[in-house]
Amino acid sequence: MANNPVQVVLKTDQYMKLPEGGGGGGAKDFFEDRDDEFKRHKTRLLKQVESIRSTLLQSGTGQVGYVKVRLQSTALAKSHRPVDALFKPKSLPLVGSGALGELYFEVTSSTLAAVAGAIDKAEDSVTKRDSKDNLKVSSARSEVGAIEEIILPSVQDKRSFSIVNAAWHFENVPGARYFTVELFVDEAMLAADDLGRTEARNALKAFRKELRGLSAKIKIWSSVDDWEDLHITIVRIPAVVVKGEQFGPLLTKITEFLDNSPLVRRYSLGAAVSRGQQSTRASTQPKSQAVTALSPPLKGQSYPVVGIVDTGISRHSSISAWSAGILDFMREPDSERDHGTFIAGLFIDGATFNPTQPIETDACKFFDYDLFTDDTAKYEDNFELGFIDMMLQLDLELSESIPEHMRVINLSLNPDVMTNQNGYSIYAAILDHIADKHDVIFVLSAGNLDGGAVRDRWPDAATPALQQLASYRQLGNDRIFVPGETARNITVGALEPIDASGRTRPARYSRRGPATSAGIKPDFAHIGGCLTSSSPLHSLDHRSTLVPWEGTSFSAPLVAKTLALLDHRIEGRQPRELLMALMYHFAEMPKLLDDKLLKDVCKDFAGFGIPAPVDDMLATDDSAITLVFKGELPPSMELSFDFAWPDVLIEDGSTRGSVQLTIVYSPPLDRQHDSEFARVNLDAYLRQEVVDKNGKSKYSGRLKPDHPGRLEKHLIAHGAKWWPVKHYNRTFKRLEGTSNWRLVVDSLTRAGASYPQAGVKFAVVLTISDPDKTAPVFASTRQALIRRGVNLIDVRTSTRVRAR
């Protein structure tokens, strides 16, 4: 029975110490034994640099420009960045990153001349040797060899749409009649820089002036005024202008200006926002006429509150009794509030409405953020910048007041834009900024497929499932919608209802990951309903009538409910990293997906799996112990916690047992660096002391990655390097070594990035258990830790509150 509370290790700062050992290796020769090829490569780079320099000179004296430096696939590690000999930071600032291995530098004709000189000085053959008589390559040759090419960004880099596409968009998509423009530099970036950069400052002033001078009819907004770290400029063309005769020439004028400006990194069309087509279609299903009477909240009881950003929630008396407050922004009629009401019903009593499904029985109250409407004209009248304006309003409301006991916000709305695996969208950056600012966690829907993009039903076995995925004709068009790549919040996919045999599978309409080059997305999956099955998901409509529906819109609130209850059941305000770490640590993959053949694809549909019930996250049985570490990792330090393996799991000198280890941390984020937007990496390791024949001891890692690759791209794609969530697990049958073990958390910083002086917040959850479930691991381990002087405290819980 799970009656032993999770143990929190207190005073983690006493386990911080300076790391042992040195840093990375020295310079690498990427053209080893290929000197002739290196000479040709060097000549090619010199021609590229001279061509760019000539272009800048033709544009005028002192003209600033931005170059894209693409690295070879074997040079992706930060130690190979060309910033020591070629692109020196003081004169050639790194202003951003693109896809993996793409770097953007600020240049002028004079600084490019210095780059050309450094390239030319790279030795054609390596003759120098070190103290061990090994050939020693210079930084210049190493950096020249690491570079694939140096080029100016093209129009194709700047935009992915045609003028015809843009015209149609502005004419037909209300609430999205704008360009989102991203510059290589803006006022906030230059203000934080102490290098002077006169050319960039002058170019930015000229850009702003010329953009405003294109037309008095366009409206311009910069994030510097509200979210200075997001670095975007919005160019909006009002609907009245779009419908006028001068719209075509004006659109051409704007695009030509943006295409030709060296300061513009890229620009995109505004994003329309929807609840997902699957949800819209499902709402037309027949509805029962019986009104469901909800029991009111118990007087004197404390309930968690979940924010619901949606179309508003019904004012029916039995539903309103569970309201913790209303932001009546859109003032929708009750008949238009079905989507938000369905979500609210799941928070109140979803387990009763769906008795065979794994839904928490405890009740939550809701706060109604009525910020959306299906009336596109009304939506545009209120939010000219669509999702961006809607988030500005939400940010304002949260700044003025956050309801008591509200830490979680459900957002089952998506801009209709797919995530870019090499990027980090402005929409995700906005959400992460708001989450950090107000210390809340958003739970998002992954988005829904519709029409011909809906998949066939997931088969009953792994091999047919792989065959079906291989033959799916919409591959690449079924990716998760933004802001699903969020690094501070949770994205949820949908599963079919659990059937009579206890099985569930990815819903046909659920969008899939991955959403970035590094992390697992969606984070979790939950029941989203399936109208074609005999047991769709049920909840309430605006009349408090029980109705069926489906969509990732409704799997998200089930995860949000578990998270809100977890937060409520732990006394005191806990770090968001701890709450999320517990969610990831105890989640379980559905059995139908838990197959070795599916290990590379199952996470794209279900993430870490279905969250465990709150009770199971807060306690273990006698054969296991769960330890929690939380705090801030200071600069240049590591956490090093020594402990003894449970003696009840050591037999005849051999160690056995199962281990699960999860780390969640909050790295600094910078969206100027697309695939490298997380600027710090934290990782956790579990090591065992091993003594060799000479009596010398060392600590050997016991949690190795599941993938064979050691290159940077493999560590990123499969090992979650640079992603703020990592999870490891292993079962040991007979390990040789002592009973001395060590938990280590260390850090790595991107080239050119600064580690926060305040440290990086993290939480680690470690579970050690007996696979046979017989040994008294909890008592044995806890007593041993206390004898060592480790301060432990139980995770406290409050009174459980049920809806009915």
N, C-alpha and C positions, 0 to 999 in steps of 0.2 A: 504493500500500500504506500502511496506517495504522501508521506506525512513528515518528511524531514525537510525543513525550509532551506532554500538556497542560501548559501553563506557568503556574505559580503566581506571581503578583506579590507579592513580599514587602514588608514594612514599609508596609502601606496607610495607617498613621496619618500618614505624611508627605504624603499627598494630601488630608488633611482641611483644610477651610477654612470661613470664614464665608460663607454664601450671599450672592450679589449681589441687589440689588433689595429691594423691600418686601414687605409682606403682602398680604392680600386687600382687596377694596373696602370702601366704607363702607356705611352703612345704605341699605336699599332700600325704596322705596314700593311695596307690593304692591297698593295701590289707586290707583295713579296715574290721574288724570283720572276718578276714580269716587268723589268725595267723599260724595255722598248714600248710596252703597252702603256706604262706610266707616262712616258714622254709624250705619246700621242694624246693621252687623257689631259695632261697639263696644257698642251697647246690648244685643245678644244675649249677648256675652261677660260683660258686667256682670251680667246676670240669672243666667247660669250660676254665676258666682262667688258671688253672694249666696245662691243656692240651696244651694250646698255649705257655705257659712259657716253658714247656718241649721241644716243637718243636724248640723254639728259642735257648735254651741251647744246643741242639744237633747240631745246625748250627754253633756254635762257640761263644766264649765269646764276649760280647758286640754287638751281632748281633741285628740290628734294625728290627722291624716288624711293620705291620699295621693291626689293628683289625677293624672289622665291628661291631658296636653296634647298634642293632635294638631295637627301642622303641615300647612300647605298643601303640595301636591306640588311647588310651585316654591320652597319654603323649606327644602329638606332639607340644604343646605350648612351647615357648622358656623357660618359667619359670621352666620347668620340665627337662631341660637338665642335665645330670649327670656330672657336671663340678665343683661342690663345694666340694663334699666329695670324689668322686671316681676318675674321670679323670681330675685332676687338671692341668690347662693350662701350668703352668711353668715346669712341668715334663712330661706331657702327652698331647702334642699339638693336637688340632683338625685340621686335614689336609684336610678335605673335607666332603661332604655329598653325599648321593646317592638318592634313592627314598625317598619319604616322610617318615621321622622317621628313616632313616639310617645315622649313623655318623661314620666317620673313624678317629681313633686316632693313633698316633705314639707311639710305645711301645718298651721297652727292657725287658729283664728278670727281672731286678731289679725294674723297675717301675711297672711291672705287679704284683710283690710281694706286692707293696704298695696298688695296687688296691684290691688284694685279702684280705689284712688286713682290708681295709675300708669296704669291703662287709661283712667280718666276724663280724665286730663290730656293724653292723646294728641290732638294738634291735628286738628280736623275738616277742615281744608284746609291745604295746605303753602304758606307765603308767604315763609319765610326763603330767602335765597340765599347761595351761597358766594362766594369771591373771584373765581370765573370767571363769576359771575352765573347759575349753575345753581341750580335749586330744591334746597333742602337739607332732607331729611326728618329728624325727630327719631328717636332710638332708640325712644321710646315708640310712635310711630305705626308705625314699621317692625315692631316686635315684635308689636304688636296685630294688624297686617295679616298677619303670618306665621302666626298661630294660626288653626286651623280651629275648634277647640272646646276647652273645659275641662270635664271631667266626672269624677265618681267612678267607679272600677272597678265593674263589675256582677258578679253571680254568674256570668254567662256568661263573663266574663273570668277568673274564678277556677277554674272547672272545666268540663270538656267532657263529663262523664258524668252519668247520672241515678243516683238512689239504687238503683233496680232493677239497673242495670248494676254498680254497686259491690258490691251484695249477691252477685250471681252471681260476680263476680271473686273476692271473698274466699272464697267457698264452693268454687270450682273451680280456682283457680290457685295451687297450692302454691309456696312460695318467692317469692311476690309479694303476700302478704297485708298490705300496708301502703300508707299514703298518703305520697307525697313532697311535703312542704309547703315552699313558698318564701315567705319573708317579705320585706317591703320593707327591714327592718333586722334585724340580729342583733348579738350581743355583739361579735363580731370587727370589724364595721363601725363600731360606735359607739366601740369602744376606740381605733380609728385616727383618730377624728374629734376635733378640738380646739374645736368650736363649742359644747360644752355639751349642747344638745339634751335638756334635762331631761324634756320631755314624752315624747319617744321612749323614753328610758331607762325611765321609769316605766311606759309602756304595754307595753314588752317584758317587764318583770318581772311585770306583771299577767297578760300572755298566757301566760307559762310556768307560772305558778301555777294559772291557771284550766284550762289544758290538762291538767296533771297531776291536777287535781281532778275531771276528768270521770269517771274510773274507775281503780280500782287495778289493773284487769285489763289495761289497754293498756300497751304498752312504747314509750318515747320515746327517740330517739337524735338527737343534734345533731352536725353535721359540725364544729362548733367544737372538739370534743374530738380530732378526728383530721385533718381537712382544713379548717382554719379559713377558707380563702379560697373555699370552695364554697357556703356559705350555704344549707344545707338542714336541715330537721327531718323526721325520720321518725316517723310514728305507726303502730305495728304492732299488729294485733289477732291474738293467737295462735290457732292452729287449734282448740284446745280451747274457746275462747270463741266462735269462729265457729260451731261445731257445737252451741252451747248455746241455750237458749230466749231469753236476754236479748240475743242478737246484734243482732236487728233494731232494738230501741229504742236500743242503744248506738251503732250505725252512724248512726242518725238524729241522735242527740245530738252526735256528733263532727262530722258534716257541717254541722249548723246552727251550731255554734260557729265552725267555720272559715269558713263563708259570711258570717257576721256580723262577724267580726273585721276591723277596718280594717288591721291589720298584715299580713294574709295577702294576698299578691299572687296566688298561684294554688296549686293542689294537684292531684296526679294519682295515678292508681292505680299500684301497683308493677308493674314490667315483668318478664314471664316471659322466660327465656333459652332459646334453642334453637340447634341447628346448622343450622337451615333445613329446611323440609319437603322440598325437592328432594333434599337429601342423604339424608334418612331413607328416602324412597321408593326411591332408587337402590340402597340397600344390600341390597335384596331380590333384586337381579339374580343370575342364575346365576354361579357362580364356578368358575374353573379349579381343577384339583386338583394341578397341578404346583407344587412348592415352588421358589421362586427363591432361589438361593444368592448372597448378597452378598459381594463381596470385602471383607475387613476393612480398617480404616484402616492406612495405612503407618506403621510405627514411625518416630518421630523427626520426623514431619511435623506442621506446624501447620495446623489447620483452623478455619474460622469456626464459631461455635456459634450456633444459632438457638433461642430459647425457643419452646416450643409449649404454649400454654394450651388444654387440650382434655380429652378423656375418658381420657387416659392412652395410653401407647404399649406395644405388645407386648413381652413379655419374651423373645421368641424369640431364640436366641443370635446369629444373624447380624444381627438388627436391633439388639439391645442392644450389640453391639460398637461401634456408632456413637453410643452415648449418652454425653453429657458429665455426666450426673447426673440424679437423679430426685427430685421432690417427690411422694412417694406419699401424697397427701392423701386421695383417695377410695377408694383400694385396690380398684379395679374388677377383676373377673375378666378374664382375657385376651380372652374372647369378646366383651366389651363395649368393647374398645379399637380397633375397626376404624377409626373416623373419625380418631383421632389417629395411628394407624399409617399410614394412607394418606398423610397429610400428611408424616410422617417419611420415608416411602419416596421422596417427591418430592424432599426435601432430599438424600437419600443418592444416588439414582441415577435421578432422574426422566427424564433425557435418554435413557437406555438403554431405559427402559420405554416411551417415546413418541418413537421415533427420528426422526419427521418433523416434530416440533414445536420451536419456538424456546425450548428450555429449556437453561439453563447446564449444561455437562458437568462442571464442577468439583463436588466433594462438600462437603457441610456436615455437621457433627455437630449433635446436638440436645440440648436440656435439656428434660426432661419435667416440665411443671407440670400435674400431674394434679388439676385443680380443677373438673371438671365430670362430671356423670353424667346419663343419661336417666331414671334412677330419681328421680321427682319428690319422693317422700317422703324419700329419702336426701339429695337435694340440699337440701331445706328443713331437715332436721335439722342439716346442716352450715352452711348459709348462709340464715339467717332473712330476711335482706334481699336475697336473690338476687344479682344482678350487683354490687350495691354491696358486699355482704359478700365476694364472691369477689375483687373488686378490693382490698378492705382486706387480705385475706390475701396477695394477690400483692404488694402494696406492702410488707407486713411481710417477706416472703421476700426481696424485692429489697434491702430495707434491711439485712438480715443478711448477704447475700452475693450477688454477681453473678458467674456463671461467667466465667472468663477467655475473652476473644475473643467474648463475647456482647454484641452491641449491638442486635440485632433480635429482636422477639418477635412470633410469628404468633398472631393471635387470630381464629379462624374460628368465633366464637360471637357471636350478636347478641341483645340484648333485642328482643322482638317489638314494637317501637314505631317508627313511621316518623319520619324527621326532619321538623322543622318549618322551612320555608324562612325564617321570620321569627325563628327562635330558635337557641339553642345549649344543647343538653340537658345535664342534670346528668351523664349518662353520658359524653358527650364531654369535659366539663370534668374529670371524674375521670381519664380516660385521659390527657388533656393534662397534668394535674398530675403524674401518676406518671411520664410520659415526661420532663418537665422535671426532676423530682426525681432521677431515676436516670440521666439522659442516655442513654435508650434510644429506639428508634423502634418503635412498634407497626405492624404491617401487618394490616389488617382486611378481612374479606369484606363486600361490599356488602349481602348478604342475598339470599334466593331467593324467587321467586314460586311459588305452587302452585295447583292446581285450575284454576278458570276464569280466574284472573289471568294464567296463562302466555300469552305472546304467540304469534302465528303466526310462522313462521320469517321472518327478515329477508330481504327480496327482493334480487334481483341488481342492481337499479338504484336511483338516488336518488329519482326521482319516485314509483315504487310504494312505496318505503319511507316517504315522507312521507304518502302516502295511507293506508297501513296504520296509521301512528301516529295520524293524525287520526280514524280509525274505531275505535281501541282503546277498549273500553267501560269499562276499569278505570282510566282516566286519573286520576292523583292518588292512587290506591291502590297504585301500583307504585314509590313513592319508596324510596330507600335507607333501611335501618334505622339507628337510632342504635347506636353512637356514630360513624356514618360521616361526620358533619359535623366531626369532629376537625380542629383547626387545627395540631397538632404532629405528626400521624401520617399514615399512608397508607391509603386505602380503595381496594379493587380490585373491579372488575366482571369478568364472565366472557364469554369469546368461545368460539365453536365451534372445534374443531380445524381447523387449516389444511388445506385440501383439496388435491387433486392439481394444481390450477391455481394454487395459492399464495394462495387467498383464505380469509379468515375473516370472521365477522360476529358481532354481539352474540348471545349465547346467549338462547334464548327465556325462560329463567327468571331472568335477571339483573336485579336491581332497578336503577333509573335515578336520576340526579340531576335537577336540582340539589338539594343538601341544605341550602344556606344562600342568603341573598339575594345573596351576593357571589361566593363561590369556585366553582371547578370541582370537582365530585365526581361519580363516583369520580375518584381521581387517575390511575389507570391501569386497564388491562384486560389480562387474560392468558387463556390457554387454560383453560377450566373443564370441558371434556368435554361430550359430547353423545351420550347412549346410543342415540339413534335414528339416528345416523350410522354409517358403517362404521369410524370410528376414534375411539372414546371415549377419555377419559383413563384411563391405567392406573397403578396403583401396588400397594402391598402391603396385605394384610389381616393379622390377628393371627397367622396361621399362616405368614407370609412367602410367601403365595400371590398371584400376580399377578391382580388383579381390575379390572373397569371401574367407573367411577363418574362423577358429574357434580355441579357446584355451585360457587358462588363460594367455598365453603370450600377449593377446590383451586386456584382461580386465584390466591388471595392468597399461598399459600406459594411460588408460582413467582416472584412479585415480591419476596417476602421473601428468597428465595435470591439473587437478583441483587443486592439491596441489601447483604446480609451479605457476599457475595463482594467487592463493591466496597469496603466498609469494610476487609476483610481485606487487600486487595491494595494499599492505600495505606498507606505506613509511618507509624507514629505515630497517636495518637488524634486524628482529624479532627473538626471541628465538625459536628454533625448537619446544619446548614444547608448545608454544602458537599456532603455525601453526597446530600442530597435535591435540591439544585440540579443536580447532574450527572445524576440520574435523570430529572428533568423536561426538562432541556435536550436530551437526546439521544433521548428517546422518539419513536416514530413512529406516526402514526395508520394503522390498517389501510387498505389501498387502497380497499376497498369503502365506507369511511366518509369517505375524503378527497375530498369533492366539495363544490363551492361551495354547492350546494343544501342540503347537510346541515350546514353550518358551525355553525348554531345548535342542532342537536340531537345531533350526533355526540359532543360532549364529555360529554353527559349519560349516555352508555353506556360510552364508552371513556376519558374524561378526556383526558390528554395522549397516550394511545396505549399501545403495548406498549414497555416499557423496552428499550433497546438492550443488546446483549451488553456485558459489563464491558470487554472489550478495546476496543470502539468508544467507550467513555466515557473511556478513559484515553489515547487517542492519535488523531492525525489523519494524513491523508496529506499529501503535499508541497504540495498546492494549498489548504491551510487551516491556520489557527492558532487554538487555543483558549486563552484567558487566563482565569485564575481570580483573583478578589479576595475576600478574607475578612477579617472583623474585627468591630469594634463601631462603630456610628455614634454619636458623642457628641451630647449635647444641643446644639441650635442650630447644628450643623455639617452640612456636606455633603461627600461624597467627590467630588473633581474630578480626573480623570486625563486629561492631554493626551497625545495620541499622533499619529503620522503615518500616514495611510492607506497601505497597501502600495503602493510605487511601481510594482510590476508590474501593478497594477490601475488605473493612471492612463494614459489614452491621449488625446493631443491636448488635454490640459487638462481632460478629463472623467473622472469617477470611476465605476467600475463595481464589481460584486461583490455577494455575499450576506452577510447578517448574521443571526445569532441571538443574542438577549440574554435571559438568565434571571436573576431575582433571587428568592431565598428568604430570609426573615427571621423572627425570633421576636418578635412584638410582645407587650407585656403584654396579658393576657386578663382580662376581667371579665364573668362570666356574669350579673351583674345587668343588663347591657345587651344584651339578646337579639340583635337584628340588628346592634348596634354593639359586640359583645363584643371585637373587636380594637380596642385603644385607640390604636394608632399605625399610620400607613401609611408604608411606604417604597416608593419607586419608582426605577427606573433609566431613564436617558435617554441617547441617543446623538446628539450634535450635531456639525454640520460648520460650520466658519468660512466665512462668505459676506461678500464685500466689495462694497459698493454703488458707485454711480457717483462718489460724493464721496470714495471711499477709506476710508469708515467700515466697520469690520468688526463682525459679530455672529455668534453661534453659533446655527444654526437646527436645530430638532429633525428627525431623519430617521426616527424610528420612530413613526409615527402609529398610533392605534388602528384596529382593523378596523371599528368601528361609527361611524355618523354623529352620534350623540347627544352633547350636551355637558352636559345636565342631570345633577345628582348621581345620580339613580336610574339613568340610562344608564351612567354611569361605574362604578357599583357592579355593576350586572347584567351588563354586557358588557366592562368594562375592568378588572375585578378590583381596583378601588379598595378599600382596606382589607383585602384578602385577602393572606395572607403568601406567595403564589406568583404571579409574573407572568412571562409569556413573550412575547417579540416577535420577529418575523422579517420581513425584507424583502429583495428583490433589486433592486439598482440597475443600470440600463442605462447612463444618461448623466446624471450629476449635475454641475451647475455649482457651483463653489466651490473653496476651496483644499484642500490635502492635510492641513490641520490639523483634527483631530477631538478630541472631548472626551466622555468617559464621566462621567456625573454620577449620584450617588445622593443623594436628599434625603428629608426626612421631613415628616410632617404629623401633628398630634396632635388628638384629638377635643376638642371644647369641654368644658371642665371636667376633662379628664384631665391627668395629669402624665407628662412624658417621663422615662424611667428615667435617673437620674444616671450609672449605669454604662454607658449606651448601649444600643443595640439590636443584637443579633448578626445578621449578614447574610452571604450569599455571593452573588457575581455570577459568572456564566459568560458569556463573550463569544466567539463564533466568527465569524471573517471568512474567507470562502472565495471561490474562483473557481468560478462555476457551470459553466464549461467544463472545469474540473479540469485545466488545463494550466499556469497560472502558478505559479511557486515562491513561494507566499505565506508559507509557514512560515519559510523561510530569510530572505527579505527582511524580514519584520516583526520577527522575533526579533533580527536584527542591528541594525535601526534602533532598537529599544527599548534594547538594551544600549548603543548609542552615546549614547543620551540619559541613561544612568545608571540605568535601571530595573533593579532586582534581580529576577532570575527564577530559579526552580528547577523542575526537572522533577518531575512527580508520580511518586514512586518506587513500584515494585511488588515484591511478594514472589513466591516460587516458586509456580507454579500446581500445584494438587493435584487429581488426577482420582480418581474412585471406582473405575474399572475400568481 
